[in-house]
């Protein structure tokens, strides 16, 4: 897990301006058909989360968004509070569920899965 995170950090530093890569937060999207894409140089984020429509999020001015893969989103910026606040708003669009583990979670977050109903 650490190796993946370290690799993504190096890719992030290569893509962004050195002053903008001070604080960052990685989000992982888990689920069949769940995807993300960033447009307008990291100012718009589109999420396909199984709803009938795409969720469109406008990124605050102090934050930029990168999508390394369709299921890995990176929020970066120079203000720690705004980066973490935007990452929390993205996560709140589809929080991880405890039975199947699907949803949007932080890359270092561990979800304890519950056991489903037992059949007789």
MIROLO-974672 format. One record per residue: residue number from 1; residue in three letters; x, y, z of N, C-alpha, C in turn. Coordinates in nm, 4 decimals, padded with zeros to 6 digits, always signed. Atoms other than C-alpha are relative to their C-alpha. Last residue first. Layout:
BEGIN
{r NUM, 'ALA', {X, Y, Z}, {X, Y, Z}, {X, Y, Z}}
...
This chain:
BEGIN
{r 120, 'UNK', {+00.0153, +00.1256, -00.0754}, {-03.0520, -02.1309, +00.7240}, {+00.0332, -00.1201, -00.0822}}
{r 119, 'UNK', {+00.1145, +00.0782, +00.0463}, {-02.9163, -01.8151, +00.5631}, {-00.0030, -00.1339, +00.0728}}
{r 118, 'UNK', {-00.0283, +00.1430, +00.0209}, {-02.6887, -01.5831, +00.7563}, {-00.1285, -00.0702, -00.0455}}
{r 117, 'UNK', {+00.0978, +00.0851, -00.0643}, {-02.7413, -01.2113, +00.7056}, {+00.0292, -00.1458, -00.0301}}
{r 116, 'UNK', {+00.1372, -00.0121, +00.0439}, {-02.4260, -01.0345, +00.6064}, {-00.0929, -00.0914, +00.0767}}
{r 115, 'UNK', {+00.0504, +00.1242, +00.0565}, {-02.1029, -01.0141, +00.8009}, {-00.1458, +00.0193, -00.0367}}
{r 114, 'UNK', {+00.0912, +00.0743, -00.0850}, {-01.9739, -00.6645, +00.8471}, {-00.0425, -00.1284, -00.0699}}
{r 113, 'UNK', {+00.1230, +00.0501, +00.0593}, {-01.6707, -00.5323, +00.6668}, {-00.0815, -00.0773, +00.1022}}
{r 112, 'UNK', {+00.0305, +00.1307, -00.0609}, {-01.4119, -00.3270, +00.8490}, {-00.1347, -00.0447, -00.0518}}
{r 111, 'UNK', {+00.1417, +00.0194, -00.0282}, {-01.3106, -00.0516, +00.6085}, {-00.0183, -00.1398, +00.0595}}
{r 110, 'UNK', {+00.0338, +00.1420, -00.0096}, {-00.9446, +00.0492, +00.6190}, {-00.1462, -00.0102, +00.0409}}
{r 109, 'UNK', {+00.1100, +00.0332, -00.0896}, {-00.8522, +00.3983, +00.4982}, {-00.0287, -00.1501, -00.0042}}
{r 108, 'UNK', {-00.0568, +00.0653, -00.1176}, {-00.5084, +00.4628, +00.3454}, {-00.1075, -00.0409, +00.1013}}
{r 107, 'UNK', {-00.0828, +00.1123, +00.0436}, {-00.6432, +00.5336, -00.0045}, {+00.0616, -00.0734, +00.1190}}
{r 106, 'UNK', {-00.1380, -00.0458, +00.0040}, {-00.9291, +00.7435, +00.1293}, {+00.0890, -00.1199, -00.0259}}
{r 105, 'UNK', {-00.0714, +00.0011, -00.1274}, {-01.2641, +00.5947, +00.0430}, {+00.1387, +00.0589, -00.0193}}
{r 104, 'UNK', {-00.1215, -00.0812, +00.0087}, {-01.5277, +00.6314, -00.2275}, {+00.0642, +00.0018, +00.1379}}
{r 103, 'UNK', {+00.0147, -00.1423, -00.0263}, {-01.7878, +00.3553, -00.2525}, {+00.1324, +00.0724, -00.0179}}
{r 102, 'UNK', {+00.0045, -00.0861, +00.1173}, {-01.8076, -00.0228, -00.2397}, {-00.0180, +00.1453, +00.0424}}
{r 101, 'UNK', {-00.1219, -00.0799, +00.0102}, {-01.6910, -00.2187, +00.0644}, {+00.0022, +00.0912, -00.1203}}
{r 100, 'UNK', {-00.0742, +00.0382, +00.1201}, {-01.9567, -00.4907, +00.0243}, {+00.1303, +00.0777, -00.0169}}
{r 99, 'UNK', {+00.0291, +00.1380, +00.0376}, {-02.1209, -00.4902, +00.3680}, {+00.0798, -00.0458, -00.1214}}
{r 98, 'UNK', {-00.0695, +00.0966, -00.0849}, {-01.9729, -00.1804, +00.5340}, {-00.0240, -00.1447, -00.0406}}
{r 97, 'UNK', {+00.0966, +00.0770, -00.0776}, {-02.0580, +00.0760, +00.2688}, {+00.0720, -00.1155, +00.0692}}
{r 96, 'UNK', {-00.0130, +00.1458, +00.0099}, {-01.8021, +00.3297, +00.1596}, {-00.1024, -00.0715, +00.0869}}
{r 95, 'UNK', {-00.0882, +00.0552, -00.1037}, {-01.9310, +00.6873, +00.1318}, {+00.0066, -00.1524, -00.0075}}
{r 94, 'UNK', {+00.0271, +00.1435, -00.0084}, {-02.0774, +00.7866, -00.2076}, {+00.0926, -00.0600, +00.1063}}
{r 93, 'UNK', {+00.0890, +00.0315, +00.1121}, {-02.0993, +01.1650, -00.2575}, {-00.0401, -00.1473, +00.0009}}
{r 92, 'UNK', {+00.1390, +00.0008, -00.0451}, {-01.9557, +01.2147, +00.0935}, {-00.0988, -00.0259, -00.1138}}
{r 91, 'UNK', {+00.0290, +00.1267, -00.0675}, {-01.6104, +01.1110, -00.0298}, {-00.1461, -00.0082, +00.0417}}
{r 90, 'UNK', {+00.0014, +00.1032, +00.1048}, {-01.6006, +01.4032, -00.2739}, {-00.0377, -00.1346, +00.0611}}
{r 89, 'UNK', {+00.1236, -00.0197, +00.0764}, {-01.7009, +01.6430, +00.0058}, {-00.0107, -00.0993, -00.1149}}
{r 88, 'UNK', {+00.1126, +00.0492, -00.0795}, {-01.4322, +01.4956, +00.2326}, {-00.1319, +00.0182, -00.0745}}
{r 87, 'UNK', {-00.0069, +00.1465, +00.0032}, {-01.1671, +01.5428, -00.0376}, {-00.1156, -00.0603, +00.0801}}
{r 86, 'UNK', {+00.0493, +00.0428, +00.1309}, {-01.2830, +01.9048, -00.0735}, {+00.0033, -00.1523, -00.0122}}
{r 85, 'UNK', {+00.1437, -00.0267, +00.0054}, {-01.2455, +01.9648, +00.3006}, {-00.0594, -00.0443, -00.1336}}
{r 84, 'UNK', {+00.0675, +00.1049, -00.0758}, {-00.9050, +01.7928, +00.3082}, {-00.1517, +00.0201, -00.0013}}
{r 83, 'UNK', {-00.0234, +00.1289, +00.0664}, {-00.7709, +02.0134, +00.0290}, {-00.0765, -00.1106, +00.0709}}
{r 82, 'UNK', {+00.0847, +00.0070, +00.1204}, {-00.9337, +02.3249, +00.1740}, {+00.0171, -00.1310, -00.0745}}
{r 81, 'UNK', {+00.1416, +00.0050, -00.0370}, {-00.7855, +02.2707, +00.5215}, {-00.0885, -00.0164, -00.1223}}
{r 80, 'UNK', {+00.0346, +00.1327, -00.0508}, {-00.4366, +02.1863, +00.3939}, {-00.1493, -00.0120, +00.0301}}
{r 79, 'UNK', {+00.0726, -00.0186, -00.1251}, {-00.4023, +02.4992, +00.1808}, {-00.0518, -00.1357, +00.0488}}
{r 78, 'UNK', {-00.0912, -00.0604, -00.0964}, {-00.1314, +02.4735, -00.0882}, {-00.0667, +00.0233, +00.1354}}
{r 77, 'UNK', {+00.0069, -00.1446, -00.0118}, {-00.3160, +02.2301, -00.3106}, {+00.0963, +00.0510, +00.1056}}
{r 76, 'UNK', {-00.1230, -00.0629, -00.0437}, {-00.3755, +01.8708, -00.4087}, {-00.0176, +00.1505, +00.0062}}
{r 75, 'UNK', {+00.0283, -00.1407, -00.0264}, {-00.6702, +01.6368, -00.4509}, {+00.1275, +00.0607, +00.0552}}
{r 74, 'UNK', {-00.0909, -00.0691, -00.0894}, {-00.5813, +01.3027, -00.6082}, {-00.0405, +00.1460, +00.0099}}
{r 73, 'UNK', {+00.0111, -00.1455, +00.0098}, {-00.8403, +01.0684, -00.7571}, {+00.0962, +00.0614, +00.1004}}
{r 72, 'UNK', {-00.0865, -00.0666, -00.0978}, {-00.7835, +00.6979, -00.8228}, {-00.0044, +00.1497, -00.0266}}
{r 71, 'UNK', {+00.0456, +00.0259, -00.1364}, {-01.0566, +00.4874, -00.9932}, {+00.0912, +00.0589, +00.1077}}
{r 70, 'UNK', {+00.1424, -00.0325, -00.0189}, {-01.0390, +00.6086, -01.3531}, {-00.0490, -00.0225, +00.1427}}
{r 69, 'UNK', {+00.0749, +00.1107, +00.0581}, {-00.6603, +00.6091, -01.3205}, {-00.1459, +00.0382, +00.0134}}
{r 68, 'UNK', {-00.1058, +00.0823, +00.0570}, {-00.4261, +00.8974, -01.2479}, {-00.0581, -00.1199, -00.0723}}
{r 67, 'UNK', {+00.0458, +00.1386, +00.0041}, {-00.7149, +01.1391, -01.1989}, {+00.1085, -00.0810, -00.0694}}
{r 66, 'UNK', {-00.0574, +00.0851, +00.1042}, {-00.5859, +01.4792, -01.0912}, {-00.0639, -00.1372, +00.0098}}
{r 65, 'UNK', {+00.0363, +00.1412, -00.0016}, {-00.7649, +01.7524, -00.8961}, {+00.0658, -00.0700, -00.1176}}
{r 64, 'UNK', {-00.0001, +00.0593, +00.1330}, {-00.6476, +02.1011, -00.8055}, {-00.0250, -00.1493, +00.0135}}
{r 63, 'UNK', {-00.0166, +00.1453, +00.0121}, {-00.7330, +02.2994, -00.4932}, {+00.0042, -00.0385, -00.1469}}
{r 62, 'UNK', {-00.1294, +00.0368, -00.0586}, {-00.6963, +02.6673, -00.3953}, {+00.0324, -00.1479, -00.0159}}
{r 61, 'UNK', {-00.1169, -00.0610, +00.0649}, {-00.9709, +02.7835, -00.6351}, {+00.1353, -00.0458, +00.0540}}
{r 60, 'UNK', {-00.0317, -00.1349, -00.0510}, {-01.2339, +02.5351, -00.5135}, {+00.1283, +00.0550, -00.0616}}
{r 59, 'UNK', {-00.1128, +00.0013, -00.0922}, {-01.3166, +02.2382, -00.7427}, {+00.0272, +00.1423, +00.0484}}
{r 58, 'UNK', {-00.0892, -00.1105, +00.0333}, {-01.6610, +02.2279, -00.8997}, {+00.1076, +00.0078, +00.1072}}
{r 57, 'UNK', {-00.0483, -00.0803, -00.1124}, {-01.8199, +01.8871, -00.8591}, {+00.0928, +00.1081, -00.0520}}
{r 56, 'UNK', {-00.0980, -00.1002, +00.0410}, {-02.0350, +01.7138, -01.1207}, {+00.0366, +00.0855, +00.1204}}
{r 55, 'UNK', {-00.0120, -00.1010, -00.1043}, {-02.2114, +01.3894, -01.0287}, {+00.1113, +00.0952, -00.0426}}
{r 54, 'UNK', {-00.1350, -00.0229, -00.0494}, {-02.2998, +01.1965, -01.3421}, {-00.0041, +00.1082, +00.1066}}
{r 53, 'UNK', {-00.0694, -00.1134, +00.0596}, {-02.6639, +01.0940, -01.3768}, {+00.1428, +00.0056, +00.0545}}
{r 52, 'UNK', {+00.0502, -00.0154, +00.1357}, {-02.8832, +00.7880, -01.3144}, {+00.0703, +00.1140, -00.0738}}
{r 51, 'UNK', {+00.1248, -00.0750, +00.0036}, {-02.6697, +00.7021, -01.0103}, {-00.0456, +00.0132, -00.1453}}
{r 50, 'UNK', {+00.1137, +00.0902, +00.0009}, {-02.4120, +00.4251, -01.0174}, {-00.1336, +00.0703, +00.0070}}
{r 49, 'UNK', {+00.0090, +00.0758, -00.1245}, {-02.1229, +00.6436, -00.9073}, {-00.1216, -00.0918, +00.0053}}
{r 48, 'UNK', {+00.1051, +00.0968, +00.0321}, {-01.9967, +00.8084, -01.2241}, {-00.0063, -00.0957, +00.1176}}
{r 47, 'UNK', {+00.0006, +00.1308, -00.0635}, {-01.8020, +01.1109, -01.0983}, {-00.1167, -00.0824, -00.0514}}
{r 46, 'UNK', {+00.1209, +00.0736, +00.0341}, {-01.7092, +01.4265, -01.2890}, {+00.0118, -00.1408, +00.0581}}
{r 45, 'UNK', {-00.0123, +00.1426, -00.0258}, {-01.4540, +01.6642, -01.1382}, {-00.1341, -00.0652, -00.0273}}
{r 44, 'UNK', {+00.1278, +00.0712, -00.0040}, {-01.4107, +02.0167, -01.2668}, {+00.0277, -00.1481, +00.0223}}
{r 43, 'UNK', {+00.0992, -00.0891, -00.0615}, {-01.1192, +02.2576, -01.2050}, {-00.1391, -00.0621, +00.0072}}
{r 42, 'UNK', {+00.0195, +00.0304, -00.1408}, {-00.8320, +02.0144, -01.2633}, {-00.1005, +00.0880, +00.0702}}
{r 41, 'UNK', {-00.1248, -00.0115, -00.0746}, {-00.7139, +02.1600, -01.5913}, {-00.0196, -00.0176, +00.1494}}
{r 40, 'UNK', {-00.0298, -00.1430, -00.0148}, {-01.0666, +02.1993, -01.7310}, {+00.1196, +00.0226, +00.0909}}
{r 39, 'UNK', {-00.0054, -00.0820, +00.1214}, {-01.1512, +01.8322, -01.6813}, {+00.0313, +00.1439, +00.0374}}
{r 38, 'UNK', {-00.0211, -00.1423, -00.0272}, {-01.1077, +01.5591, -01.4204}, {+00.0120, +00.0729, -00.1326}}
{r 37, 'UNK', {-00.0846, -00.0669, +00.0991}, {-01.2507, +01.2113, -01.4621}, {+00.0044, +00.1485, +00.0327}}
{r 36, 'UNK', {-00.0165, -00.1439, -00.0191}, {-01.3927, +00.9636, -01.2136}, {+00.0825, +00.0542, -00.1149}}
{r 35, 'UNK', {-00.1136, -00.0647, +00.0648}, {-01.5288, +00.6125, -01.2486}, {+00.0039, +00.1471, +00.0352}}
{r 34, 'UNK', {-00.0257, -00.1281, -00.0654}, {-01.7602, +00.3659, -01.0745}, {+00.1272, +00.0592, -00.0598}}
{r 33, 'UNK', {+00.0503, -00.1120, +00.0776}, {-01.8687, +00.0961, -01.3223}, {+00.0211, +00.1351, +00.0642}}
{r 32, 'UNK', {+00.0108, +00.0313, +00.1421}, {-01.8285, -00.1896, -01.0759}, {-00.0615, +00.1198, -00.0715}}
{r 31, 'UNK', {+00.1327, +00.0387, +00.0436}, {-01.7258, -00.0513, -00.7399}, {-00.0023, -00.0228, -00.1501}}
{r 30, 'UNK', {+00.0172, +00.1450, +00.0090}, {-01.4323, +00.0944, -00.5509}, {-00.1433, -00.0292, -00.0399}}
{r 29, 'UNK', {+00.1393, +00.0280, +00.0331}, {-01.3180, +00.4557, -00.5950}, {-00.0124, -00.1499, -00.0260}}
{r 28, 'UNK', {+00.0125, +00.1212, +00.0805}, {-00.9906, +00.5364, -00.4173}, {-00.1482, -00.0276, -00.0204}}
{r 27, 'UNK', {+00.1275, +00.0684, -00.0172}, {-00.9190, +00.8864, -00.2909}, {-00.0053, -00.1188, -00.0949}}
{r 26, 'UNK', {+00.0363, +00.0965, +00.1029}, {-00.5740, +01.0384, -00.2454}, {-00.1312, -00.0667, +00.0368}}
{r 25, 'UNK', {+00.0856, +00.1045, -00.0567}, {-00.5193, +01.3536, -00.0409}, {-00.0439, -00.0897, -00.1134}}
{r 24, 'UNK', {+00.0774, +00.0798, +00.0940}, {-00.2525, +01.6153, -00.1057}, {-00.0766, -00.1077, +00.0749}}
{r 23, 'UNK', {+00.0924, +00.0898, -00.0705}, {-00.0701, +01.8990, +00.0638}, {-00.0807, -00.0770, -00.1036}}
{r 22, 'UNK', {-00.0360, +00.0035, -00.1410}, {+00.2408, +02.0784, -00.0680}, {-00.0879, -00.0969, +00.0795}}
{r 21, 'UNK', {-00.0028, +00.1388, -00.0463}, {+00.2072, +01.9906, -00.4345}, {+00.0340, -00.0101, +00.1479}}
{r 20, 'UNK', {+00.1352, +00.0516, -00.0179}, {+00.0945, +02.3350, -00.5495}, {-00.0025, -00.1398, +00.0602}}
{r 19, 'UNK', {+00.0656, -00.0681, -00.1111}, {+00.4299, +02.5093, -00.4973}, {-00.1386, -00.0575, +00.0275}}
{r 18, 'UNK', {-00.0544, +00.0375, -00.1305}, {+00.6165, +02.2543, -00.7094}, {-00.0694, +00.0672, +00.1186}}
{r 17, 'UNK', {-00.0990, -00.1010, -00.0346}, {+00.3801, +02.3013, -01.0073}, {+00.0531, -00.0314, +00.1395}}
{r 16, 'UNK', {+00.0443, -00.1293, -00.0518}, {+00.1950, +01.9855, -01.0906}, {+00.1182, +00.0928, +00.0248}}
{r 15, 'UNK', {+00.1062, -00.0651, +00.0760}, {+00.2476, +01.6825, -01.3120}, {-00.0291, +00.1426, +00.0441}}
{r 14, 'UNK', {-00.0389, -00.0206, +00.1392}, {+00.5868, +01.5555, -01.1892}, {-00.1038, +00.0809, -00.0766}}
{r 13, 'UNK', {-00.1017, -00.1048, -00.0001}, {+00.4958, +01.6088, -00.8240}, {+00.0455, +00.0291, -00.1420}}
{r 12, 'UNK', {+00.0643, -00.1268, -00.0294}, {+00.1769, +01.4091, -00.8754}, {+00.1002, +00.1142, -00.0064}}
{r 11, 'UNK', {+00.0706, -00.0403, +00.1211}, {+00.3588, +01.1204, -01.0405}, {-00.0644, +00.1358, +00.0184}}
{r 10, 'UNK', {-00.1002, -00.0419, +00.0967}, {+00.5979, +01.1096, -00.7446}, {-00.0639, +00.0415, -00.1324}}
{r 9, 'UNK', {-00.0526, -00.1296, -00.0427}, {+00.3064, +01.1048, -00.5017}, {+00.1044, +00.0513, -00.0987}}
{r 8, 'UNK', {+00.0960, -00.1032, +00.0398}, {+00.1378, +00.8260, -00.6982}, {+00.0475, +00.1388, +00.0408}}
{r 7, 'UNK', {-00.0062, -00.0114, +00.1457}, {+00.4492, +00.6074, -00.6642}, {-00.0939, +00.1096, -00.0500}}
{r 6, 'UNK', {-00.1251, -00.0696, +00.0308}, {+00.4654, +00.6742, -00.2890}, {+00.0132, +00.0213, -00.1505}}
{r 5, 'UNK', {+00.0174, -00.1393, -00.0391}, {+00.0992, +00.5782, -00.2465}, {+00.1240, +00.0822, -00.0352}}
{r 4, 'UNK', {+00.0945, -00.0604, +00.0930}, {+00.1474, +00.2571, -00.4426}, {-00.0166, +00.1487, +00.0300}}
{r 3, 'UNK', {-00.0692, -00.0125, +00.1276}, {+00.4590, +00.1709, -00.2395}, {-00.0901, +00.0650, -00.1043}}
{r 2, 'UNK', {-00.0859, -00.1168, -00.0078}, {+00.2812, +00.2405, +00.0891}, {+00.0688, +00.0249, -00.1328}}
{r 1, 'UNK', {+00.0832, -00.1191, +00.0000}, {+00.0000, +00.0000, +00.0000}, {+00.0876, +00.1254, +00.0000}}
